[in-house]
Amino acid sequence: MLSNWVFVRKCESQTAEELGTVKTIAYKDALTGVKSACQLICEIFKHSPVFRTGGDEFVVIINGQDYPNRDELVDSFNRQVEKNLKEGKVVISGGISDFEPGKDNSFHTVFERANQLMYARKKQLKNMGAITRD
């Protein structure tokens, strides 16, 4: 796990242009209805930047103290979402993906893998009773 982190850090320079694009179009939203969603994400991933990429979509670039604890944080996030579902509060589906040396050649491939996992989680939450916009 540590070697993967070191490799990802080295690849940051290669993905700087792509990350720059994401940072340019993304922003934190404090005024719309997605504010409660952003708040939950920011509470769980305290040491990582959270970006709004559009509508109700957010991207977390997990780093710092959050990176070595990412599995536990995702589990905590999922437990909170399921609790929220039972209580009629905000429900968010998410997916996480690590950079895989030899498999990934850009930020985009990692993002797409996480996006597919997010849609699988969305389907799972829908089967648990969540209302979706599909």
TORKOLNU-653665 format. One line per 2 residues: their letters; for each residue x negated, y negated, z of N, C-alpha, C, CB. Coordinates in Angstrom, 2 decimals. Glycine has a CB too. Example, Ala and Ser with C-alpha at 12.3 -4.5 7.8 and 13.67 -1.06 7.14 Angstrom:
as> -13.19:5.69:7.80:-12.30:4.50:7.80:-13.20:3.30:7.80:-11.31:4.47:9.05  -12.85:2.25:7.08:-13.67:1.06:7.14:-12.90:-0.03:7.87:-14.08:0.60:5.72 $
***
This chain:
ml> -0.83:1.17:0.00:0.00:0.00:0.00:-0.88:-1.24:0.00:0.95:0.01:1.21  -1.95:-1.25:0.78:-2.83:-2.40:0.83:-3.53:-2.61:-0.50:-3.86:-2.23:1.95 $
sn> -3.95:-1.53:-1.15:-4.62:-1.69:-2.43:-3.68:-2.26:-3.48:-5.19:-0.35:-2.90  -2.39:-1.89:-3.42:-1.41:-2.45:-4.34:-1.27:-3.95:-4.10:-0.04:-1.75:-4.18 $
wv> -1.28:-4.36:-2.85:-1.17:-5.78:-2.51:-2.38:-6.54:-3.05:-1.06:-5.96:-0.98  -3.57:-5.98:-2.86:-4.79:-6.63:-3.35:-4.72:-6.78:-4.87:-6.05:-5.83:-2.93 $
fv> -4.29:-5.74:-5.55:-4.19:-5.79:-7.00:-3.18:-6.84:-7.45:-3.80:-4.42:-7.55  -2.04:-6.91:-6.76:-1.04:-7.91:-7.10:-1.60:-9.32:-6.93:0.22:-7.72:-6.25 $
rk> -2.34:-9.53:-5.86:-2.95:-10.84:-5.63:-3.90:-11.20:-6.77:-3.71:-10.85:-4.28  -4.67:-10.23:-7.27:-5.58:-10.49:-8.38:-4.81:-10.81:-9.66:-6.50:-9.29:-8.61 $
ce> -3.64:-10.19:-9.82:-2.85:-10.40:-11.03:-2.07:-11.71:-11.01:-1.89:-9.25:-11.22  -2.07:-12.41:-9.90:-1.36:-13.68:-9.82:-1.83:-14.66:-10.88:-1.52:-14.28:-8.46 $
sq> -3.10:-14.68:-11.13:-3.59:-15.63:-12.14:-3.05:-15.27:-13.52:-5.14:-15.64:-12.16  -2.85:-13.97:-13.77:-2.32:-13.54:-15.06:-0.84:-13.88:-15.20:-2.52:-12.04:-15.24 $
ta> -0.14:-13.93:-14.08:1.30:-14.20:-14.14:1.65:-15.63:-13.76:2.04:-13.24:-13.25  0.64:-16.47:-13.60:0.88:-17.86:-13.17:1.82:-18.60:-14.13:-0.44:-18.62:-13.07 $
ee> 1.66:-18.38:-15.41:2.52:-19.06:-16.37:3.98:-18.62:-16.20:2.05:-18.78:-17.80  4.19:-17.31:-16.05:5.55:-16.82:-15.87:6.15:-17.31:-14.56:5.58:-15.29:-15.91 $
lg> 5.38:-17.27:-13.49:5.86:-17.77:-12.20:6.13:-19.26:-12.27:4.85:-17.46:-11.09  5.29:-19.98:-12.99:5.52:-21.41:-13.16:6.85:-21.69:-13.82:4.40:-22.02:-13.97 $
tv> 7.21:-20.88:-14.80:8.49:-21.03:-15.47:9.63:-20.80:-14.49:8.59:-20.07:-16.65  9.52:-19.73:-13.71:10.55:-19.42:-12.71:10.68:-20.57:-11.72:10.23:-18.10:-11.97 $
kt> 9.56:-21.08:-11.25:9.58:-22.17:-10.28:10.16:-23.44:-10.88:8.17:-22.45:-9.76  9.92:-23.66:-12.16:10.43:-24.86:-12.81:11.95:-24.84:-12.91:9.82:-25.00:-14.19 $
ia> 12.53:-23.69:-13.25:13.99:-23.62:-13.44:14.75:-23.27:-12.17:14.31:-22.62:-14.51  14.04:-22.83:-11.16:14.70:-22.41:-9.93:14.71:-23.52:-8.89:14.03:-21.17:-9.36 $
yk> 15.72:-23.49:-8.05:15.77:-24.44:-6.96:16.62:-23.88:-5.84:16.32:-25.79:-7.43  16.37:-24.36:-4.66:17.18:-23.97:-3.52:18.47:-24.79:-3.55:16.41:-24.18:-2.17 $
da> 19.56:-24.12:-3.22:20.86:-24.79:-3.28:21.43:-24.93:-1.87:21.83:-24.01:-4.18  21.60:-26.17:-1.42:22.13:-26.41:-0.09:23.55:-26.97:-0.12:21.23:-27.36:0.66 $
lt> 24.14:-27.14:-1.28:25.43:-27.82:-1.36:26.57:-26.98:-1.90:25.29:-29.01:-2.18  26.30:-25.84:-2.51:27.37:-25.08:-3.14:27.78:-23.89:-2.28:26.95:-24.59:-4.52 $
gv> 28.73:-23.12:-2.77:29.23:-21.96:-2.05:28.22:-20.85:-1.89:30.41:-21.44:-2.73  27.15:-20.87:-2.61:26.14:-19.82:-2.46:25.18:-20.12:-1.31:25.34:-19.66:-3.76 $
ks> 25.43:-21.25:-0.61:24.57:-21.63:0.51:24.48:-20.52:1.55:25.10:-22.92:1.16  25.64:-19.89:1.92:25.59:-18.83:2.96:24.76:-17.65:2.51:27.01:-18.35:3.33 $
ac> 24.76:-17.33:1.13:23.95:-16.23:0.60:22.48:-16.57:0.75:24.30:-15.97:-0.89  22.09:-17.79:0.36:20.70:-18.22:0.46:20.24:-18.19:1.91:20.53:-19.63:-0.13 $
ql> 21.10:-18.59:2.81:20.76:-18.60:4.23:20.42:-17.19:4.71:21.91:-19.18:5.06  21.23:-16.20:4.32:20.96:-14.82:4.73:19.63:-14.34:4.16:22.09:-13.90:4.27 $
ic> 19.39:-14.61:2.90:18.14:-14.20:2.27:16.95:-14.84:2.97:18.14:-14.57:0.76  17.06:-16.13:3.23:15.96:-16.86:3.89:15.73:-16.39:5.32:16.23:-18.35:3.88 $
ei> 16.79:-15.99:6.01:16.64:-15.49:7.38:15.87:-14.17:7.41:18.02:-15.31:8.04  16.11:-13.32:6.44:15.44:-12.01:6.40:14.01:-12.15:5.91:16.23:-11.02:5.50 $
fk> 13.81:-12.86:4.82:12.49:-13.00:4.21:11.89:-14.36:4.61:12.57:-12.87:2.66  11.54:-14.47:5.87:11.11:-15.74:6.47:9.79:-16.28:5.93:10.99:-15.58:7.94 $
hs> 8.93:-15.40:5.45:7.58:-15.82:5.05:7.39:-15.81:3.54:6.55:-14.91:5.69  8.49:-15.77:2.80:8.42:-15.68:1.34:9.28:-16.76:0.70:8.86:-14.29:0.86 $
pv> 8.83:-17.30:-0.43:9.64:-18.31:-1.10:10.88:-17.68:-1.75:8.81:-19.05:-2.16  11.99:-18.39:-1.64:13.26:-17.96:-2.23:13.64:-19.00:-3.28:14.40:-17.80:-1.13 $
fr> 13.96:-18.52:-4.47:14.31:-19.40:-5.58:15.69:-19.04:-6.11:13.27:-19.32:-6.70  16.47:-20.06:-6.38:17.75:-19.85:-7.07:17.47:-19.92:-8.55:18.84:-20.90:-6.63 $
tg> 17.82:-18.86:-9.28:17.52:-18.82:-10.71:18.75:-19.12:-11.55:16.96:-17.46:-11.09  19.86:-19.32:-10.92:21.08:-19.66:-11.63:22.29:-19.14:-10.89:21.05:-19.11:-13.05 $
gd> 23.41:-19.83:-11.03:24.65:-19.38:-10.42:24.46:-18.88:-9.01:25.27:-18.30:-11.25  24.70:-17.59:-8.85:24.54:-16.96:-7.54:23.38:-15.97:-7.53:25.83:-16.26:-7.12 $
ef> 22.39:-16.22:-8.34:21.25:-15.32:-8.44:20.02:-15.96:-7.81:20.97:-14.95:-9.90  19.34:-15.14:-6.98:18.15:-15.59:-6.28:17.01:-14.61:-6.50:18.44:-15.75:-4.78 $
vv> 15.80:-15.12:-6.44:14.59:-14.29:-6.53:13.74:-14.60:-5.31:13.80:-14.56:-7.87  13.25:-13.55:-4.67:12.33:-13.69:-3.55:10.98:-13.15:-4.02:12.85:-12.94:-2.26 $
ii> 9.95:-13.96:-3.94:8.60:-13.50:-4.22:8.01:-13.09:-2.87:7.71:-14.62:-4.95  8.09:-11.81:-2.57:7.70:-11.33:-1.24:6.19:-11.41:-1.09:8.20:-9.87:-1.00 $
ng> 5.77:-12.16:-0.07:4.34:-12.29:0.21:4.13:-12.59:1.68:3.70:-13.39:-0.67  2.93:-12.93:2.02:2.62:-13.24:3.42:2.93:-12.07:4.33:3.38:-14.46:3.87 $
qd> 3.41:-12.38:5.52:3.74:-11.35:6.50:4.89:-10.45:6.06:4.08:-11.99:7.82  5.71:-10.94:5.13:6.83:-10.14:4.65:6.38:-8.95:3.80:7.78:-11.01:3.86 $
yp> 5.28:-9.10:3.07:4.89:-8.06:2.11:4.64:-6.70:2.76:3.64:-8.50:1.37  3.81:-6.60:3.79:3.59:-5.27:4.36:4.82:-4.72:5.08:2.42:-5.32:5.32 $
nr> 5.78:-5.57:5.37:7.01:-5.16:6.06:8.22:-5.12:5.14:7.29:-6.09:7.22  7.98:-5.15:3.82:9.09:-5.30:2.87:10.13:-4.20:2.95:8.54:-5.36:1.48 $
de> 9.72:-2.96:3.17:10.71:-1.88:3.26:11.64:-2.07:4.45:10.01:-0.52:3.36  11.07:-2.44:5.59:11.87:-2.69:6.78:12.78:-3.90:6.59:10.97:-2.90:8.00 $
lv> 12.27:-4.94:5.93:13.08:-6.12:5.68:14.24:-5.82:4.75:12.22:-7.23:5.10  14.00:-5.03:3.71:15.07:-4.66:2.79:16.11:-3.82:3.52:14.51:-3.88:1.57 $
ds> 15.67:-2.90:4.36:16.61:-2.10:5.16:17.46:-3.00:6.05:15.87:-1.06:6.01  16.82:-3.96:6.70:17.53:-4.91:7.57:18.53:-5.73:6.76:16.53:-5.84:8.28 $
fn> 18.11:-6.18:5.59:18.98:-6.94:4.69:20.21:-6.11:4.31:18.21:-7.37:3.42  19.96:-4.86:3.91:21.07:-3.99:3.51:22.03:-3.70:4.66:20.54:-2.68:2.94 $
rq> 21.48:-3.50:5.86:22.35:-3.27:7.03:23.22:-4.50:7.30:21.50:-2.93:8.28  22.62:-5.69:7.19:23.38:-6.92:7.42:24.47:-7.09:6.37:22.46:-8.14:7.42 $
ve> 24.16:-6.80:5.13:25.16:-6.91:4.06:26.32:-5.95:4.31:24.51:-6.62:2.68  26.02:-4.73:4.72:27.08:-3.76:5.01:27.92:-4.19:6.21:26.48:-2.36:5.25 $
kn> 27.27:-4.78:7.21:28.00:-5.34:8.35:28.90:-6.48:7.88:27.02:-5.83:9.45  28.36:-7.35:7.03:29.15:-8.44:6.48:30.34:-7.94:5.69:28.28:-9.32:5.59 $
lk> 30.17:-6.86:4.95:31.26:-6.28:4.17:32.41:-5.89:5.10:30.78:-5.06:3.37  32.08:-5.24:6.20:33.10:-4.82:7.18:33.78:-6.01:7.84:32.47:-3.93:8.25 $
eg> 33.05:-7.12:7.98:33.57:-8.31:8.66:34.15:-9.35:7.71:32.48:-8.94:9.49  34.14:-9.06:6.41:34.69:-10.00:5.43:33.81:-11.21:5.20:36.03:-10.45:5.88 $
kv> 32.52:-11.08:5.44:31.57:-12.17:5.23:30.85:-11.98:3.90:30.56:-12.24:6.39  29.85:-12.82:3.64:29.14:-12.80:2.37:28.48:-11.44:2.13:28.08:-13.91:2.34 $
vi> 28.66:-10.93:0.91:28.08:-9.65:0.50:27.17:-9.91:-0.69:29.20:-8.60:0.13  25.93:-9.46:-0.57:24.92:-9.71:-1.60:24.29:-8.39:-1.99:23.84:-10.71:-1.09 $
sg> 24.17:-8.13:-3.27:23.43:-6.95:-3.71:22.02:-7.39:-4.09:24.14:-6.25:-4.92  21.07:-6.51:-3.82:19.68:-6.83:-4.12:18.91:-5.62:-4.58:19.02:-7.42:-2.90 $
gi> 17.80:-5.87:-5.21:16.89:-4.82:-5.64:15.47:-5.30:-5.46:17.15:-4.42:-7.11  14.57:-4.38:-5.20:13.17:-4.74:-4.97:12.29:-3.85:-5.83:12.79:-4.61:-3.47 $
sd> 11.23:-4.43:-6.34:10.29:-3.66:-7.14:8.89:-4.21:-6.94:10.67:-3.70:-8.63  7.92:-3.32:-6.81:6.52:-3.70:-6.69:5.85:-3.67:-8.06:5.79:-2.77:-5.71 $
fe> 4.82:-4.45:-8.20:3.98:-4.39:-9.39:3.27:-3.04:-9.39:2.95:-5.57:-9.43  3.34:-2.33:-10.50:2.71:-1.02:-10.62:1.58:-1.09:-11.64:3.75:0.05:-11.03 $
pg> 0.33:-1.04:-11.16:-0.82:-1.08:-12.08:-0.74:0.04:-13.11:-2.15:-0.99:-11.29  -1.05:-0.27:-14.33:-1.00:0.72:-15.40:0.37:0.86:-16.03:-1.44:2.04:-14.88 $
kd> 1.39:0.42:-15.32:2.76:0.50:-15.84:3.27:-0.88:-16.22:3.69:1.15:-14.80  3.00:-1.85:-15.38:3.51:-3.20:-15.59:2.44:-4.09:-16.21:4.01:-3.80:-14.28 $
ns> 2.85:-4.90:-17.18:1.91:-5.83:-17.78:2.37:-7.28:-17.64:1.71:-5.50:-19.25  3.50:-7.48:-16.93:3.98:-8.84:-16.74:4.95:-8.90:-15.57:4.65:-9.36:-18.02 $
fh> 5.21:-10.11:-15.14:6.21:-10.35:-14.11:7.57:-9.85:-14.58:6.27:-11.84:-13.76  7.84:-10.01:-15.86:9.14:-9.66:-16.42:9.48:-8.17:-16.21:9.17:-9.99:-17.90 $
tv> 8.54:-7.28:-16.39:8.84:-5.86:-16.22:9.19:-5.53:-14.77:7.66:-5.00:-16.67  8.52:-6.17:-13.83:8.82:-5.98:-12.41:10.21:-6.53:-12.11:7.74:-6.67:-11.51 $
fe> 10.50:-7.72:-12.64:11.79:-8.36:-12.43:12.92:-7.50:-13.00:11.81:-9.75:-13.09  12.75:-6.98:-14.20:13.80:-6.16:-14.82:14.08:-4.89:-14.01:13.39:-5.79:-16.26 $
ra> 13.03:-4.27:-13.48:13.21:-3.08:-12.65:14.00:-3.43:-11.38:11.83:-2.46:-12.28  13.65:-4.53:-10.75:14.38:-4.98:-9.56:15.83:-5.32:-9.92:13.69:-6.21:-8.92 $
nq> 16.03:-5.92:-11.08:17.38:-6.27:-11.53:18.25:-5.02:-11.72:17.31:-7.07:-12.84  17.67:-3.97:-12.29:18.41:-2.71:-12.46:18.79:-2.12:-11.11:17.58:-1.70:-13.26 $
lm> 17.89:-2.20:-10.15:18.18:-1.71:-8.80:19.26:-2.56:-8.13:16.90:-1.69:-7.94  19.26:-3.86:-8.41:20.29:-4.74:-7.87:21.66:-4.35:-8.40:19.98:-6.21:-8.22 $
ya> 21.76:-4.03:-9.68:23.04:-3.62:-10.24:23.49:-2.27:-9.70:22.95:-3.57:-11.76  22.57:-1.38:-9.43:22.93:-0.10:-8.80:23.46:-0.34:-7.39:21.70:0.85:-8.76 $
rk> 22.84:-1.25:-6.65:23.30:-1.59:-5.30:24.67:-2.26:-5.37:22.27:-2.50:-4.59  24.87:-3.11:-6.36:26.16:-3.77:-6.54:27.27:-2.74:-6.75:26.11:-4.75:-7.73 $
kq> 26.99:-1.73:-7.54:27.97:-0.66:-7.77:28.24:0.09:-6.47:27.46:0.31:-8.86  27.19:0.37:-5.72:27.34:1.05:-4.45:28.22:0.23:-3.49:25.96:1.32:-3.81 $
lk> 27.96:-1.06:-3.40:28.75:-1.92:-2.52:30.21:-2.00:-2.98:28.14:-3.33:-2.46  30.40:-2.01:-4.30:31.77:-2.02:-4.84:32.50:-0.75:-4.43:31.76:-2.15:-6.39 $
nm> 31.81:0.37:-4.47:32.42:1.64:-4.05:32.72:1.66:-2.55:31.51:2.81:-4.40  32.06:0.79:-1.79:32.30:0.67:-0.36:33.41:-0.34:-0.06:31.02:0.27:0.36 $
ga> 33.94:-0.98:-1.12:35.04:-1.91:-0.92:34.74:-3.36:-1.22:35.51:-1.81:0.44  33.52:-3.66:-1.60:33.18:-5.06:-1.93:33.91:-5.50:-3.19:31.65:-5.23:-2.11 $
it> 34.30:-6.75:-3.22:34.95:-7.32:-4.38:33.87:-7.99:-5.22:36.08:-8.33:-3.98  33.82:-7.62:-6.50:32.80:-8.20:-7.38:33.47:-8.99:-8.48:31.89:-7.10:-7.97 $
rd> 32.67:-9.76:-9.20:33.19:-10.59:-10.29:33.17:-9.89:-11.64:32.40:-11.87:-10.39  32.80:-8.61:-11.68:32.71:-7.88:-12.96:34.03:-7.92:-13.71:32.30:-6.43:-12.72 $
***
